[in-house]
Amino acid sequence: GAAGGDDEEEEVRRMLGKLLGSEKMGLEECRAMICRFDLNGDGVLSFDEFRVMMMANL
């Protein structure tokens, strides 16, 4: 949610960095990736959107 957005964004960035082998993924790069897979445009990745993103990066 909005209250924990910064912590949540940081956690997602850290997780994406580990999964993609890029510990130093930048915030803008992370946001761009989220936007690319945010299919309903709500600014948040649902589980299904996250799954699509992970499958695309394998």
N, C-alpha and C positions, 0 to 999 in steps of 0.2 A: 504494500500500500504506500501511500504518500509519506506517511510518518517514517517508515523504515526504508524509503526508496534508496538512499545513498548506500546504506549497508548492503541492501539487496543487490544493487548494481555492482558494488565492489566484489561481492561473493560470486556473482555470475561471471564477472571479468576474470577473477582468479580461476574459476572452474573451467572456463573456455580456454584460458591460457594453458592449463594442465592438459586438457583433452586434445588441444591442437598442437601441443609441444612448443608453445610460445609463452613462456612465463612473463614476458615483458609486453604482452599485448596492451596497446594503448587504449585509453578510454574512448577516443573517437572511433577507433577500429572496432571496438566492442559494440558501441552504439550503432555503427553502420551495419554490423552483422545482425544485430537484433532487429533493426529496421527491415533488413532484407527478408527476414523470416517471420516478421510480425504480420501474419496474413490478414488479420482482421483490423489492423491499424490502431490498436488500443495502447500501444507503447509498452506492452508487457507480453512476454512469451508465455503462452499456455503450454501445457505439457505436450500437446500434439504438435505445436509449432516448434518446440524445443526438440522433439523427436525427429521432425523433418530436418531440422538444422544438423543434428548429429549424423543422420543418415547421409546427408549431402557432403559431410566432411570426412567420411570414411573412405 
